[in-house]
Amino acid sequence: MIDWLTFVAPLAHVSGEHGPFYAGEVMATKPDPTHPDGFMLDWSVLKRKSFEGSYSSSIQIQSTTDDEGRPAIWVSGNPAKWFQGHNIFGSEDMHGLVLEMLHRICSSVGLTPSAENLECWNAGAIRLTRVDVTHSFDLGTLPRVRNALRSLDATANLKHRGRGHFKGDSLTFGKGSRRWSLTLYAKGAEIEVKGHKLPLDLAATQLPDLAQGLLRAELRMLSLQLVAEQLEYVSHWGDNAASELHSRLLAGLQIAEASMLDVTALDGLPPRLLGVYQLWRDGHDLRGIYPRNTFYRYRRELLRSGIDIGVKQERSGSDMSNVIPLRTVLHAYPVGVPQWAVGTPLFFEPRAKFA
């Protein structure tokens, strides 16, 4: 799904104090050389105006100019949340979402786009500066998602990005990059965090249950990467461009066999290691049980059988519900829009045509 968009679209309108997108200005002054105690304007910037959509979710808009010097607007926000109130799933129709956003913006301020504006919009002549594309993988439960994230933190590497940065319930590869980054996180945990909670009426639907077992993979692309991929304009995004790009970059995630946690056969392990394995599987932190040198000796020996005791397990006794073949899951087809949401307000689908 398209989870965030930032773009500049041509739109004939009055900018400044009397314009429909005016929200004030930020100004800086400097000493006036002609008056010892005076000041003069150094620079000023128009503030961004918030436009609320569904359930008070908002996007930011600012008057600007496009590459041709024409009046334009800068738009940034989450189209899924703006239209449907949540981003557990959503549309991948780049062109449709951008058109819907522009038409709703104009309608909300009583502005009619010019024929030239409409021609540019319909042709996709709209420059993108940030695009977030997300896919979700169903691991069944929130504990299994957290277990997978710890496992990935221990041994996963992303091509051209190296090791990830782990914090809370998320793992980010390429943190702070000016080109692109990949974040894996627990969607079920996110919707419990202040600022990300579902509106009350949406929380009473099937959405929270669906989110609990989702491992979300969020690909963020900024302007430099969009240009490198030749995707800096809306017109360059075909029907499957978002999915193909996400799958290609996610395929660079290299997961060591030791992090698979899908060991089913323990034949050949000496009795002393079977006890170590059982303690690890039951959720004990072995670093606190064994001396440092002993722990790392056991870890090296168990890694030969595909078991990484450095990745702490949930305390689940004999329940092996957290055992996940991560390589299979992350390279499988992601979870799509559930059938029960199609045709309801829970899923916003852009119109096929615009007048």
N, C-alpha and C positions, 0 to 999 in steps of 0.2 A: 504494500500500500504506500501511497505518497503521504508522508507524515509531517513534512514541513516544506514550505515554499517561500523563497524570497525572490522577487522579480521586479523589473521596471517595465511598465506598459505605457505606450503613448495614450494620452487623454487630454483633449482640449478643455481647459478650465482656468479659472482665475486663481492664481496662487497668492500667498500673502494674507494679510489681515482680513480681507473681505472674501477670501476663497472658502470653498466648502470643506477643505481639509486643514484649515488653520487651527492650531492648538497652542499658539503662543510661540515665543522665540527665546533662545538662549543667546545672550549677548556678552561680549567682552569689551572692556574699555582700556584705553592707554592714556598716558599724560598728553595734554594738549600743549605743544611747544609754544603756541601763541598766547597762552594764558597760564601763568605759573601755577595757579591752584586749580586749573580746569582739567577736564577729561574729554576725550573724544572716542567715538566708536571705533573699535579695532576690527571686530568681526561679529557676525550673527548667524545663527543656524535655526531653521524652522524646527519646532518640536514635532514629534510623531503623534498622530491622533489615533486613539483606540476606537475600533468599531466592534461592537458586540454582536455575536451570532447566537447560536443555540446555547441555552443554559449559561449565559454570561461569558462563554469563551470568546476571546477577542483576538483581532489581528491588528497590526500596526500599519498606518498609511501616512505617507509624507509626500508633499508636492516636490517635484524635481524636473529634470529634463532628460530625454533619452539620448542615444548616440548621435542622433541627427539634430539635436538641439531643440527638439519640439517639446511642448509642455507634456509632462508625463507624471505618473505616480509610482512611488516605491511602495511595494506591498510585502509584508512579511507576517507569517503565522502558520498555524496548523489547520489546513483545510478540513481534515476529518473532524476535529473537535469543534470547529466553527460551524459546520453544517449539521453534525449529528450528535454533538455533545460528548463524544468519547473517541478514542483512537485504538480500541482493542482490535478492530478491523476497519477496512475502508477501501476506497477506490484507488486504482492505479492509472486512471485515465488522466494523464497530465494535461492535455489540451482542454478536456471537458472541465476539469476542476478550475483551471485558470480562467476560462470563460465565465463559469458560474460565479466565481469570486468577483470578477470585474463587473458583471451585470448587476450583481446584488449590491456592490458598493455604489454604483451609479444610481440605482433605484433608491437606496437609503438616503441620498442627499438630493434627490430630484434632478439629477444631471443626465442629459441625453448625449451619448457619445456621437461624435461626428461620423460621417460616412467614411472618411479616411481612417479614423480610429477603428471602426468596425472591420474595415478591410484588413488592417494590420493584425487585429486580434484573430480574425478567422483564418488568416494565413499563418498564424503562429509566430509572427515577428515580434516576439516578446522575450527580452533577455533575462535569463535566470542567473542568479548569483549564489543561491544555496538550494539544495534539494536533499531532503532526508527520505530514504526509502527503507521500509521495514518489512521483515518477514517474521512470522512466529512459528515456533515448532512446539508441538504438544508433547510434553514429557509426563503428563498425567497428574502430578501433584506439585505443590510448591516446594516441599522438601527435596524432591528429585531435581527440581530446577536449581535450587541452591547447591545441591551436591554436584551437579554438572558444572556450575560456575567455579566452585573450588577446584574441581578437577582440571578445568581448562586453565585456571590461574597457575596451577602447579607445572604444567608441561606443554601448554599450547603456544605456538608462535604463528604470527600472521605475516605472510610474504610482504616484504618491504616495510613492515611495521614492527617486527620483533615481538618481544614479550608484552603482555597486557598490563594495565594498571588496574588493580583490584581495589574497590571501595564499596562497602556495604553489600548490596545485592547486584552490583554491576561490574563488568570487566571491559575496559576500554583499550583498544589497540590504536596507536597513532594519536594519543591524547595531545591536544594543542596543535595538531598539524594544520597548515594553511591550505592543504589539498583535500585529504579525506581521512575519515576515521571510522572505526567499527566498534560499536558498543553492544555487548551482550548483557542482558539483564532480566530479572524476574518480573514479569508483568504483574503477577498476582501480588507481589510485595509493593510495587509502585503505586497501585491504586489505593493503598492504605496510607500513603504518605500525604501530609497536608499539601494542598495545592494540586494534587493529582487525583483526589478522591472523586468517585462518580457522583453526579447529582442524585438526590434521594430517589427520584422516580426511576432512574436508570439502575440504581443499586438494587431495586426490587425486581429487576428482570433476570434473565439467564446470564447476563454479562459477567458478573463477579465469578460465577462458577467456571465459566469458560476461561477467564483470565488466570485462574489459580495455577494451572499446569503449563502455562506458556513461557517458553524461553524466547525472548524477543531479540532479534538481531537487527540493529539499526545502523544503516550505512549513511553517513553524512558526507556530502560532497560540496565543496566550496568552489568559488569561481575558477581558480586555477585548474582544478581537476575537471570541471565541466568543459572548459575549453580544450583540455587535453583529450577528453573523450568525444569531442565534437558534439556536445549536448548542451551548449550554452543558450540555445534558443528552443522555445517550446516546439517549433515545427520539426525539430530533429528527433523528437521522442515518438517512436512508433508504438504500436499496440503493446508489444512485449519488451520495450526498452528497459523499463524499470526492473522487471523480473530478471532479465538476462544480465544486466549490469550487476545487480545484487548477487546473483548466483555465481558470476565469474569472480568477483572480489572475495566472496565468502569461501570459494574453493581454495583460496590461498591460505586458509587456516590449517596449519599443520598440527595434528593432534598425535602426540606420542602414544604408542600402544599401551604404555603403562597407565594412561589416564582413562582407558576405556571402561574399567570397572565392570566388565561383563565376563569375568572369569567363571567358568562352570566346572572346570576339571582341576583338581588339586593334586592329581597323581604325581608322585615323585618328590613332593615336599617332605623333608625330614620332620619327625614329630616335633622338634623344638620350634620349627617355623609354623607348623599348623596351629600351635597355641598362640603365636604372635599374630597370625592371620585372623584367628577367631576374635582376639581382643580388638583388633583394628576394625573388623566388620561390625562388631557390636557398638562401635562409636567411641571407643576410648582414644584419647590423645596419647599416642605412644611416646611422644617426646617427653612427657611428664612421668612416664613409667620407667623407661630405660635410660641408662647413662648415654651421653651424646654419642660416644664412639660405638656403643652397642646398637643404638638405634640406627645409625647410618650403615652399620654392617648388615643388620637385618634388612634394611631398605634395599641395599645393593643386591642381596641374595634373592629377595622377593620380586624385584624388578625383572629378573630373568623369566619369571612366570607371568609377567604382565600385571603385577600387583604393586601399586604405589602406596605404601603406608604413610607417605607424607601428605596425602590428601585425606583429611579427617572425614569420617563418615557420620551420618546421623545415627543417634542411638535408636536402633530398631530391632535389637535382639536377633531373632532368627528370621525376621521379615526382610526379604531381599528386594522389596519394592523399589529401593533406590538404585538398584543395579541397572545401568543404562549403557547401551552401545552407542556412545556419543558420535562416533564417526558415521554410523548409519543414520542416526537421527538428523544431524546437521546437514547431511548431503541428500536428505530425502526431500520430497516436495513439501513446501510449507503449508500450514493451515490456511485455508481460504475463508471466504465469507460464509458463515453457516446458513443453511437453507432457511431456517426459521426467521432469519433477519431480513432476507430479501423481500422487497415489497412493503417493508415497515419503516417507520421513522428512525429505526436503529441503524439503517444503512442508507447513506446518501449516494445516489447514482446520478452522475451528470447527464443532462439531456443529450440526445444524439445529435440534435440540430438546433441552431440558433437563427433567428430571423435577421 
